[in-house]
Amino acid sequence: MTTDYRLPTILVTGAEGQLGSELVKVLSDGYLIIPAGRADFDITHFEATRNFIKEAQPDAIIHTAAFTDVDNCENQQDKAFNVNAVGTKNVAIVAKEIDVRLFYISTDYVFDGTKEDPYLETDKPNPVNAYGKSKLLGENFVKEQLHKFFIIRTAWLYGLGGKNFVKTMLNLARRGKQLQVVDDQRGTPTYAVDLARQIKKLLPLTSYGTYHCVSQGNCTWYEFALEIFKSPNTRDLKPITIRPVTSEEFSRPAKRPKNSVLKNHMLKLQGLDIMPPWEESLREFMTTIRRNQ
């Protein structure tokens, strides 16, 4: 007698984004993936969200869909809260209705940056910009609706998909631009592929709660830029000057925390932390970019 075996089904929202696209690739080995983008359903419309998710009948939802442009969140605060908070609440309500686990991707920007040491999951959030506030409200909605959830805070994410700091630096350098990069904000660059692999490790578990998932180590944006241009894959670029500046000199619509370094405390306590050093991951990414050019 044979028993049919069905692969667990994972719904990934924001599947065309920086993290979502990597999750689709990483999780395809071992799971049946339902990739969902804006063309499939609008998370800000509850009935559309409910209809799509209930028809999909996933075993878990990884909710990466978000409005992540920090400065535009400041300029379009209604949209930020509608997508990042209300949209997340809609997904959480439906996850509760069909009794499935929800993985919600949040951010280091839920903190105000006044702490000198790395932030732990137990530290009190106090966001200083609309993006952080909208993502924190999303966290709170998840906690209100569910007990089977993972809130995953990450930081300074980069990858092949979407816009990110690495791509911006390379594009400006190709145009022969002198670079001015902030040197008084500290965080941890995190490679989307590494984060996808870490989420895969958490996926079968029931140790619910809030987890920080970032690479090991930390740097300023200026130090991050210097490391990018150390790569042998940037040798064909014109010699460029990178000038460190303060946050006040490099004015932006949204305030940033001076220190948003996260510590993977809960992962480490449970022996689950597989995130590599950020410099190592950046080298891997620079090689990947070169191959994809």
PAZAPA-4460 file (N, C-alpha, C; in steps of 0.05 Angstrom, whole numbers, plus 32768, in hexadecimal, padded with zeros to 4 digits):
% residues 293
    n_x    n_y    n_z   ca_x   ca_y   ca_z    c_x    c_y    c_z   seq   type   mol
   8011   7FE8   8000   8000   8000   8000   8012   8019   8000     1      M     A
   800C   802C   7FEE   801B   8044   7FED   800B   805C   7FF7     2      T     A
   8019   806F   8003   800B   8087   800C   8015   809F   7FFC     3      T     A
   8003   80AE   7FF2   800A   80C6   7FE3   8017   80DA   7FF5     4      D     A
   802D   80E5   7FED   803B   80FA   7FFD   8038   8115   7FEF     5      Y     A
   802F   8128   7FFD   802B   8143   7FF2   8040   8155   7FFE     6      R     A
   804F   8163   7FED   8062   8177   7FF7   8053   818D   8006     7      L     A
   805E   8197   801C   8051   81AE   8029   8050   81C6   8016     8      P     A
   803A   81D4   8017   8036   81EB   8004   803B   8205   8013     9      T     A
   804C   8215   8007   8053   822F   8013   804A   8246   8000    10      I     A
   803A   8258   800B   8033   8270   7FFC   8047   8286   8002    11      L     A
   8053   8291   7FEE   8066   82A7   7FF1   805A   82C0   7FE5    12      V     A
   8053   82D4   7FF6   804A   82ED   7FEB   8063   82FE   7FE4    13      T     A
   805F   8311   7FD1   8076   8321   7FC8   808B   8310   7FBB    14      G     A
   8081   82FB   7FAC   8093   82E7   7FA1   80A6   82F2   7F8B    15      A     A
   80A0   830A   7F80   80B1   8315   7F6C   80C6   8328   7F78    16      E     A
   80C5   832C   7F92   80D7   833F   7F9F   80F2   8333   7FA6    17      G     A
   8102   8343   7FB4   811E   833C   7FBA   8120   8322   7FCA    18      Q     A
   8111   8320   7FDF   8111   8308   7FF0   80FF   82F2   7FE4    19      L     A
   80E7   82FB   7FDC   80D3   82E7   7FD2   80DE   82D6   7FBB    20      G     A
   80EC   82E3   7FA9   80F6   82D4   7F91   810B   82BF   7F9A    21      S     A
   811B   82C6   7FAF   812F   82B3   7FB9   8121   829C   7FC8    22      E     A
   810C   82A3   7FD7   80FD   828E   7FE6   80F2   8279   7FD2    23      L     A
   80E7   8283   7FBC   80DB   8271   7FA8   80F0   825D   7F9F    24      V     A
   8109   8267   7F9A   811E   8255   7F90   8128   8242   7FA6    25      K     A
   812D   824D   7FBE   8138   823D   7FD4   8124   8228   7FDE    26      V     A
   810B   822F   7FDF   80F7   821D   7FEB   80EC   8209   7FD7    27      L     A
   80F1   820D   7FBD   80E7   81FB   7FA9   80F2   81DE   7FAC    28      S     A
   8108   81DC   7FBA   8113   81C2   7FC1   8107   81B9   7FDC    29      D     A
   80F1   81AB   7FDB   80E5   81A1   7FF3   80C9   81AB   7FF9    30      G     A
   80C0   81BF   7FEA   80A6   81CA   7FEE   8098   81D0   7FD4    31      Y     A
   807E   81D1   7FD4   806E   81DA   7FBD   8069   81F8   7FC2    32      L     A
   8073   8209   7FB0   8072   8226   7FB4   805B   8232   7FA4    33      I     A
   804B   8243   7FB1   8038   8253   7FA3   8042   8270   7FA4    34      I     A
   804F   827A   7F8E   8059   8295   7F8E   8042   82A9   7F88    35      P     A
   803F   82BD   7F98   802A   82D0   7F94   8035   82EC   7F93    36      A     A
   802D   82FB   7F7E   8035   8317   7F7C   801D   8329   7F7B    37      G     A
   8021   8343   7F75   800B   8356   7F75   7FF6   834F   7F60    38      R     A
   7FFE   8342   7F4A   7FEB   833B   7F35   7FD9   8324   7F3E    39      A     A
   7FE1   8316   7F53   7FD0   82FF   7F5C   7FBB   8308   7F70    40      D     A
   7FC3   8319   7F83   7FAF   8325   7F95   7FBB   833C   7FA4    41      F     A
   7FAA   834F   7FAC   7FB3   8367   7FBA   7FAF   8363   7FD8    42      D     A
   7FC5   8362   7FE7   7FC3   835C   8003   7FB3   8372   8013    43      I     A
   7FB0   8389   8007   7FA1   839E   8015   7F83   839B   8012    44      T     A
   7F7A   8388   8001   7F5E   8382   7FFD   7F58   8368   800B    45      H     A
   7F48   8369   8020   7F45   8351   8031   7F38   833A   8022    46      F     A
   7F22   833E   8013   7F15   8328   8006   7F26   831B   7FF0    47      E     A
   7F36   832C   7FE2   7F48   8321   7FCE   7F5D   8310   7FDB    48      A     A
   7F67   8319   7FF2   7F7B   830A   8001   7F6F   82F0   800B    49      T     A
   7F58   82F1   8017   7F4B   82D9   8021   7F45   82C5   800B    50      R     A
   7F3B   82CE   7FF5   7F34   82BC   7FDF   7F4C   82AE   7FD4    51      N     A
   7F62   82BD   7FD0   7F7A   82B1   7FC4   7F86   829C   7FD8    52      F     A
   7F89   82A4   7FF1   7F96   8292   8004   7F85   8279   8009    53      I     A
   7F6B   827D   800C   7F5A   8266   8012   7F5A   8252   7FFA    54      K     A
   7F5B   825D   7FE2   7F5C   824B   7FCB   7F77   823D   7FC9    55      E     A
   7F8C   824B   7FD1   7FA7   823F   7FD0   7FAB   8229   7FE5    56      A     A
   7F9E   822C   7FFC   7FA0   8219   8012   7FBD   8211   8019    57      Q     A
   7FCD   8225   801F   7FE9   821F   8026   7FEC   8213   8041    58      P     A
   8003   8206   8046   8009   81FC   8061   8017   8212   8071    59      D     A
   8022   8226   8064   802F   823D   8071   802F   8254   805E    60      A     A
   8031   826C   8069   8033   8285   8059   804C   8294   8061    61      I     A
   805C   829B   804D   8073   82AD   8052   806C   82C8   8046    62      I     A
   8067   82DB   8057   805D   82F5   804E   8074   8309   804B    63      H     A
   807E   830B   8032   8094   831E   802D   808A   8338   801F    64      T     A
   8071   8338   8015   8067   834F   8006   8066   8367   8019    65      A     A
   8071   837D   800F   8073   8395   8020   807A   83AE   800E    66      A     A
   8075   83C5   801A   807E   83DE   800E   8098   83E5   801D    67      F     A
   80AF   83E1   8010   80C9   83E2   801F   80DA   83FA   8019    68      T     A
   80D1   840B   8007   80E0   8424   8000   80DD   8437   8018    69      D     A
   80F2   8439   8028   80F1   8447   8041   80E9   8464   803D    70      V     A
   80F6   8472   802A   80F0   848E   8026   80D4   8493   801A    71      D     A
   80CC   8481   8008   80B1   8484   7FFD   809B   847D   8011    72      N     A
   80A2   846B   8024   808F   8466   803A   808A   8480   804A    73      C     A
   809F   8490   804D   809C   84A9   805C   808A   84BC   804C    74      E     A
   808D   84BC   8032   807D   84CE   8021   8061   84C4   801B    75      N     A
   805D   84A9   801D   8043   849D   8018   803B   848B   802F    76      Q     A
   8036   8499   8046   8032   848A   805F   8018   8479   805E    77      Q     A
   8003   8483   8051   7FEA   8474   804F   7FF0   8459   8041    78      D     A
   7FFE   845A   802B   8005   8442   801D   8016   842F   802E    79      K     A
   8029   843B   803C   803B   842A   804D   802B   841B   8062    80      A     A
   8019   8428   806F   8009   841B   8084   7FF4   8408   8078    81      F     A
   7FEA   840F   8060   7FD6   83FE   8053   7FE3   83E3   804B    82      N     A
   7FFB   83E5   803F   8008   83CD   8035   8015   83BD   804C    83      V     A
   8025   83CB   805C   8036   83BD   8070   8027   83B5   8089    84      N     A
   8012   83C4   8090   8003   83BD   80A8   7FE8   83B0   80A2    85      A     A
   7FD7   83BE   8093   7FBD   83B3   808C   7FC0   839A   807B    86      V     A
   7FD1   839B   8068   7FD6   8383   8056   7FDF   836B   8067    87      G     A
   7FF0   8370   807A   7FFA   835A   808B   7FE4   8350   809D    88      T     A
   7FD3   8362   80A7   7FBC   8359   80B7   7FA9   8348   80A7    89      K     A
   7FA5   834F   808E   7F93   833F   807D   7F9E   8323   807A    90      N     A
   7FB8   8321   8074   7FC4   8307   8071   7FC3   82F7   808B    91      V     A
   7FC8   8304   80A1   7FC7   82F6   80BB   7FAB   82EC   80C2    92      A     A
   7F97   82FC   80BC   7F7B   82F3   80C2   7F75   82D9   80B3    93      I     A
   7F7C   82D9   8099   7F77   82C1   8089   7F87   82A9   8092    94      V     A
   7FA0   82AE   809A   7FB1   8299   80A4   7FA4   828D   80BD    95      A     A
   7F98   829D   80CE   7F8A   8293   80E5   7F72   8283   80DD    96      K     A
   7F63   828D   80CA   7F4A   827F   80C1   7F50   8263   80B7    97      E     A
   7F66   8260   80A9   7F6C   8245   809E   7F81   8236   80AF    98      I     A
   7F89   8243   80C5   7F9A   8236   80D9   7FB5   822E   80CD    99      D     A
   7FC3   8241   80C1   7FDE   823C   80B7   7FF2   824F   80C3   100      V     A
   800B   8247   80C3   8021   8258   80CE   8027   826F   80BB   101      R     A
   802E   8286   80C7   8035   829E   80B8   8051   82A6   80BF   102      L     A
   8061   82AA   80AA   807C   82B6   80AD   807A   82D3   80A2   103      F     A
   807F   82E6   80B4   807C   8302   80AC   8098   830F   80AC   104      Y     A
   80A0   831B   8096   80BB   8327   8094   80B9   8344   809D   105      I     A
   80C8   834A   80B2   80C9   8365   80BD   80E5   8370   80BB   106      S     A
   80EB   8385   80CA   8102   8396   80C4   8111   839F   80DD   107      T     A
   812B   83A5   80DA   813A   83B2   80EF   8130   83CE   80F6   108      D     A
   8122   83DA   80E3   8118   83F5   80E7   8101   83F8   80FA   109      Y     A
   80FA   83E2   8108   80E7   83E5   811E   80F4   83F1   8137   110      V     A
   810F   83F3   8136   811E   83FE   814D   8127   841B   8147   111      F     A
   812C   842A   815D   8132   8446   8159   8150   844C   8156   112      D     A
   8161   8438   815B   817D   843B   8157   818D   8448   816E   113      G     A
   8180   844B   8185   818E   8458   819B   819E   8445   81AD   114      T     A
   8199   842B   81A9   81A8   8417   81B9   81C4   8414   81AD   115      K     A
   81D8   8411   81BF   81F4   840F   81B5   81FA   83F3   81AC   116      E     A
   81EE   83DF   81B9   81F4   83C3   81B2   81DF   83B9   819D   117      D     A
   81E4   83A2   8191   81D1   8396   817E   81B6   8392   818C   118      P     A
   81A1   8395   817C   8186   8391   8187   817E   8373   8188   119      Y     A
   8172   836C   819F   8167   8351   81A3   8149   8351   819D   120      L     A
   813E   8339   8199   8122   8337   8194   8111   8341   81AB   121      E     A
   811C   8342   81C3   810E   834B   81DB   810F   8369   81DF   122      T     A
   811F   8377   81CF   8120   8394   81D2   8107   83A1   81C8   123      D     A
   8100   83B8   81D4   80E7   83C5   81CE   80EA   83D5   81B4   124      K     A
   80D9   83D0   81A0   80D9   83E0   8187   80D1   83FD   818C   125      P     A
   80DC   840E   817C   80D4   842B   817C   80DC   8437   8162   126      N     A
   80CE   8431   814C   80D6   843A   8131   80D6   8459   812E   127      P     A
   80E8   8463   811D   80EB   8480   811A   80E1   8488   80FE   128      V     A
   80D8   8476   80ED   80CE   847E   80D3   80B4   846E   80CD   129      N     A
   80A6   8476   80B8   808D   846A   80B1   808F   844D   80A9   130      A     A
   80A5   8447   809B   80AA   842B   8093   80AB   8419   80AC   131      Y     A
   80BC   8421   80BF   80BE   8411   80D7   80A4   840F   80E7   132      G     A
   8096   8426   80E8   807C   8426   80F7   8068   8413   80EA   133      K     A
   8067   8414   80CF   8053   8403   80C1   805A   83E6   80C3   134      S     A
   8074   83DF   80C3   807C   83C3   80C6   8078   83B9   80E3   135      K     A
   807C   83CB   80F6   8077   83C3   8112   8059   83BE   8117   136      L     A
   8048   83CF   810B   802B   83CB   810D   8024   83B0   8100   137      L     A
   8031   83A9   80EA   802D   838F   80DE   8035   8378   80F1   138      G     A
   804B   837C   8100   8053   8368   8114   803D   8365   8129   139      E     A
   8033   837C   8132   801E   837B   8147   8005   836D   813E   140      N     A
   7FFD   8372   8125   7FE5   8365   811A   7FE9   8346   8118   141      F     A
   8001   833E   8111   8007   8321   8110   8004   8315   812C   142      V     A
   800F   8322   8140   800E   8318   815B   7FF1   8318   8165   143      K     A
   7FE1   832C   815D   7FC5   832D   8166   7FB5   8315   815A   144      E     A
   7FBA   830F   8141   7FAA   82FB   8133   7FB2   82DE   8138   145      Q     A
   7FCC   82D9   813C   7FD7   82BE   813A   7FE7   82B7   8152   146      L     A
   7FE9   829D   8157   7FFD   8293   816A   8012   8282   815B   147      H     A
   800C   827A   8142   801F   826A   8132   802C   827D   811E   148      K     A
   8040   828C   8127   804D   829F   8115   806A   82A1   811A   149      F     A
   8079   82A9   8106   8095   82B1   8108   8097   82CE   80FD   150      F     A
   809F   82E0   810E   80A6   82FB   8105   80C4   82FC   8101   151      I     A
   80CC   8301   80E8   80E9   82FF   80E1   80F2   831B   80DA   152      I     A
   8103   8326   80EB   810E   8341   80E6   8129   833E   80D8   153      R     A
   812C   834C   80C2   8145   834B   80B4   814E   8368   80AF   154      T     A
   8164   836B   80A0   8170   8386   809D   8180   8389   8084   155      A     A
   8180   83A0   8078   8192   83A8   8063   8194   8392   804D   156      W     A
   817C   838A   8045   817A   8373   8033   8183   8379   8016   157      L     A
   8191   8367   800A   8199   836A   7FEE   8198   834F   7FE0   158      Y     A
   8195   834F   7FC6   8194   8337   7FB6   8191   833F   7F98   159      G     A
   818D   832A   7F88   818B   832F   7F6B   8171   833E   7F64   160      L     A
   815C   8339   7F72   8142   8346   7F6B   813F   8362   7F79   161      G     A
   8130   8373   7F6C   8129   838D   7F78   8141   83A0   7F7B   162      G     A
   813B   83B7   7F88   814F   83CB   7F8D   815D   83C6   7FA8   163      K     A
   8177   83CC   7FA9   8185   83C9   7FC2   819F   83DA   7FC1   164      N     A
   81AC   83DC   7FD8   81C3   83ED   7FDB   81DA   83E4   7FC9   165      F     A
   81DF   83CA   7FC7   81F5   83C1   7FB6   81F1   83C9   7F99   166      V     A
   81D9   83C4   7F8F   81D3   83CB   7F73   81D6   83EA   7F6F   167      K     A
   81CC   83F9   7F82   81CE   8416   7F80   81EB   841F   7F7E   168      T     A
   81FC   8415   7F90   8218   841C   7F8F   8225   8415   7F74   169      M     A
   8220   83FD   7F6A   822C   83F5   7F51   8222   8406   7F3A   170      L     A
   8208   840C   7F3A   81FD   841D   7F24   8208   8439   7F24   171      N     A
   820B   8445   7F3C   8217   8460   7F3E   8234   845F   7F35   172      L     A
   8243   844A   7F3C   825F   8448   7F35   8262   8446   7F17   173      A     A
   8250   8437   7F0A   8251   8433   7EED   824D   844E   7EDF   174      R     A
   823D   845F   7EEB   8238   847A   7EE0   824E   848E   7EE7   175      R     A
   8263   8485   7EF5   8279   8496   7EFC   8273   84AA   7F12   176      G     A
   825F   84A3   7F22   8256   84B6   7F38   8269   84B4   7F50   177      K     A
   826F   84CB   7F5C   827C   84CA   7F76   8267   84C2   7F8A   178      Q     A
   826F   84B0   7F9C   825C   84A5   7FAF   825F   84B2   7FCB   179      L     A
   8248   84BB   7FD5   8247   84C4   7FF1   8236   84B0   8000   180      Q     A
   8242   84A4   8015   8234   848E   8023   8235   8493   8041   181      V     A
   821E   848F   804D   821A   8495   806A   822C   8482   807A   182      V     A
   823A   848E   808E   824D   847F   809E   8246   8480   80BC   183      D     A
   822D   8489   80C2   8225   8489   80DF   820B   8479   80E4   184      D     A
   8204   8467   80D2   81EE   8455   80D6   81F9   8439   80D3   185      Q     A
   81F4   8428   80E8   8201   840E   80E9   81EB   83F8   80E8   186      R     A
   81F0   83E3   80D8   81DD   83CD   80D6   81EB   83B5   80CA   187      G     A
   81DC   83A2   80C1   81E7   8389   80B6   81DC   8383   809A   188      T     A
   81ED   8385   8086   81E4   837D   806B   81DD   835F   806B   189      P     A
   81C6   8359   805F   81BD   833D   805F   81B5   8334   8043   190      T     A
   81C1   831E   803A   81BC   8313   801F   81A2   8304   801F   191      Y     A
   8191   830A   800B   8176   82FE   800A   8178   82E0   8008   192      A     A
   818C   82D5   7FFB   818F   82B8   7FF8   8193   82AC   8014   193      V     A
   81A5   82B8   8024   81AA   82AE   803F   8190   82AF   8050   194      D     A
   8181   82C4   804E   8168   82C6   805D   8154   82B1   8055   195      L     A
   8153   82AC   803B   8141   8297   8031   8149   827C   803C   196      A     A
   8163   8276   803D   816C   825D   8049   8166   825B   8066   197      R     A
   8168   8272   8074   8162   8272   8091   8144   826D   8096   198      Q     A
   8134   8279   8085   8117   8275   8088   8110   8257   8082   199      I     A
   811D   824B   806F   8119   822F   8069   811E   821E   8081   200      K     A
   8133   8225   8090   813A   8216   80A9   8124   8219   80BE   201      K     A
   8117   8230   80BF   8102   8235   80D3   80E7   8229   80CA   202      L     A
   80E4   8225   80B0   80C9   821E   80A5   80BB   8206   80B3   203      L     A
   80C9   81F0   80B8   80BB   81DA   80C4   80B7   81DC   80E2   204      P     A
   80C2   81F0   80EF   80C2   81F1   810C   80A9   81FE   8117   205      L     A
   80A5   81FA   8131   808E   8206   813F   8097   8218   8156   206      T     A
   80B0   821F   8156   80BA   8231   816B   80B4   824E   8164   207      S     A
   809B   8255   8166   8090   826E   815C   809B   8286   816C   208      Y     A
   809A   829D   815F   80A2   82B6   816C   80B0   82C9   8159   209      G     A
   80BF   82DC   8164   80CE   82F0   8155   80EB   82E8   8153   210      T     A
   80F6   82EA   813B   8112   82E2   8136   8120   82F8   8127   211      Y     A
   8138   82FE   812F   814A   830F   811F   815A   82FD   810C   212      H     A
   815A   8303   80F2   8167   82F3   80DF   8178   8305   80CD   213      C     A
   8191   8309   80D4   81A3   831A   80C5   81BE   830C   80C3   214      V     A
   81CF   8315   80B1   81EA   830B   80B0   81FA   8311   80C9   215      S     A
   8211   8304   80CC   8222   8309   80E3   8233   8322   80DE   216      Q     A
   8237   8331   80F4   8247   8349   80F2   8236   8362   80EB   217      G     A
   8244   8378   80E8   8235   8391   80E1   8249   83A5   80D6   218      N     A
   823E   83BB   80CB   824E   83D0   80BE   823D   83E9   80BB   219      C     A
   8249   83FE   80B2   823A   8416   80A9   8236   8413   808B   220      T     A
   8224   8424   8081   821F   8424   8064   8239   842A   8055   221      W     A
   824A   843C   8060   8263   8443   8053   8276   842A   8052   222      Y     A
   8277   841C   8068   8288   8404   8069   827D   83EE   8056   223      E     A
   8263   83ED   8054   8256   83DB   8041   825E   83E1   8025   224      F     A
   825E   83FB   801E   8266   8404   8003   8283   83FD   7FFD   225      A     A
   8295   8402   8011   82B1   83FB   800D   82B5   83DD   8007   226      L     A
   82A5   83CD   8015   82A8   83B0   8012   829E   83A8   7FF6   227      E     A
   8289   83B5   7FEC   827E   83AF   7FD1   8294   83B3   7FBC   228      I     A
   82A3   83C9   7FBF   82B7   83D0   7FAA   82D2   83C3   7FAF   229      F     A
   82D4   83B3   7FC4   82EB   83A2   7FC8   82EA   8389   7FB5   230      K     A
   82D1   8383   7FAC   82CD   836B   7F9D   82DC   836C   7F82   231      S     A
   82EA   8356   7F7B   82F7   8356   7F60   82E3   8359   7F49   232      P     A
   82C9   8354   7F4F   82B5   8357   7F3B   82AE   8374   7F34   233      N     A
   82BB   8387   7F42   82B7   83A3   7F3C   82CF   83B0   7F2E   234      T     A
   82E2   839F   7F25   82FB   83A9   7F1A   82F6   83B9   7F00   235      R     A
   82E0   83B3   7EF2   82DC   83C0   7ED8   82CF   83DC   7EDC   236      D     A
   82C8   83E3   7EF5   82BC   83FD   7EFA   82D2   8412   7EFC   237      L     A
   82CB   842B   7EF4   82DE   8441   7EF6   82E6   8445   7F13   238      K     A
   82FE   844E   7F18   8305   8454   7F34   82F2   8469   7F3F   239      P     A
   82E7   8464   7F56   82D4   8476   7F62   82DC   847F   7F7D   240      I     A
   82D1   8496   7F85   82D6   84A0   7FA0   82BD   849B   7FB1   241      T     A
   82C1   8490   7FC8   82AB   848C   7FDB   82B0   849D   7FF3   242      I     A
   829E   84B1   7FF8   82A2   84C3   800E   828F   84BE   8024   243      R     A
   8298   84B9   803D   8286   84B5   8053   8279   84CF   805B   244      P     A
   825F   84CE   8061   8250   84E6   8069   823F   84DE   8081   245      V     A
   8234   84F3   808F   8222   84EF   80A5   8205   84ED   809B   246      T     A
   81F4   84E3   80AC   81D7   84E2   80A5   81CC   84FE   809F   247      S     A
   81D7   8512   80AE   81CE   852D   80AA   81D6   8538   808F   248      E     A
   81EE   8531   8086   81F8   853A   806C   81E9   852D   8055   249      E     A
   81E1   8514   805A   81D3   8505   8045   81B5   8503   804C   250      F     A
   81A8   8519   8049   818C   851B   8053   8179   850A   8042   251      S     A
   8167   84FC   8050   8153   84EB   8043   8138   84F1   804F   252      R     A
   8122   84EC   8041   8107   84F1   804C   8102   84E1   8066   253      P     A
   810C   84C9   8068   8107   84B8   8080   8120   84B7   8091   254      A     A
   811B   84BB   80AB   8131   84B8   80BF   8139   849B   80C1   255      K     A
   8152   8495   80C4   815C   847A   80C8   8168   8477   80E4   256      R     A
   8165   845F   80F0   8172   845B   810A   8190   845A   8107   257      P     A
   819F   8465   811A   81BC   8465   8119   81C8   8449   811D   258      K     A
   81BA   8439   812D   81C3   841E   8132   81AB   840B   812E   259      N     A
   81AB   83FB   811A   8196   83E7   8116   81A1   83CB   8113   260      S     A
   81B8   83C7   8121   81C4   83AC   8121   81B3   8399   8131   261      V     A
   81AC   8383   8124   819C   836E   8132   81AE   8357   813A   262      L     A
   81A7   834A   8150   81B5   8332   8159   81A2   831B   8156   263      K     A
   81AB   8305   8149   819A   82ED   8145   8198   82DD   815F   264      N     A
   818F   82EA   8174   8190   82DE   818E   817F   82C5   8191   265      H     A
   8166   82C6   8187   8154   82AF   818A   815D   8298   8178   266      M     A
   8167   829E   8160   8172   8288   814F   818A   827B   815D   267      L     A
   819C   828B   8168   81B4   827F   8175   81AC   826E   818E   268      K     A
   8199   8278   819E   8191   8268   81B5   8187   824C   81AE   269      L     A
   817B   824A   8196   8170   8230   818E   8182   8221   817A   270      Q     A
   819A   822B   8176   81AD   821E   8164   81A3   821E   8147   271      G     A
   8195   8233   813F   8189   8234   8124   8197   8249   8112   272      L     A
   81AA   8258   811C   81B5   826E   810D   81C9   8263   80F8   273      D     A
   81C1   8266   80DE   81D3   825D   80C8   81DC   8275   80B7   274      I     A
   81D8   828D   80C1   81DE   82A5   80B1   81FD   82AA   80B2   275      M     A
   8209   82AD   809A   8226   82B1   8098   822E   82CE   809D   276      P     A
   8248   82D3   809F   8252   82EF   80A1   824A   82FF   8088   277      P     A
   8244   8318   808D   8239   8329   8077   824E   832C   8060   278      W     A
   8268   832E   8067   827C   8331   8053   827D   8319   8040   279      E     A
   827B   8301   804C   827C   82E8   803C   8264   82E7   8029   280      E     A
   824D   82EF   8033   8235   82EE   8021   8236   8303   800B   281      S     A
   8242   831A   8012   8245   832F   7FFD   8257   8325   7FE7   282      L     A
   826C   8317   7FEE   827E   830C   7FD9   826F   82F9   7FC7   283      R     A
   825F   82E8   7FD3   824F   82D5   7FC3   823C   82E4   7FB0   284      E     A
   8230   82F9   7FBB   821D   8308   7FAB   822B   8316   7F94   285      F     A
   8242   8322   7F99   8250   8330   7F83   8258   831D   7F6D   286      M     A
   825F   8304   7F74   8264   82F0   7F5F   824B   82E9   7F50   287      T     A
   8235   82E7   7F5E   821B   82E1   7F51   8213   82F7   7F3E   288      T     A
   8216   8310   7F46   8210   8327   7F35   8220   8326   7F1B   289      I     A
   823A   831F   7F1E   824C   831E   7F07   8242   8309   7EF3   290      R     A
   823A   82F2   7EFE   8230   82DD   7EEC   8216   82E4   7EDE   291      R     A
   8207   82F5   7EEB   81ED   82FC   7EDF   81ED   8314   7ECD   292      N     A
   8204   8321   7ECA   8206   8338   7EB9   8206   8331   7E9B   293      Q     A
***
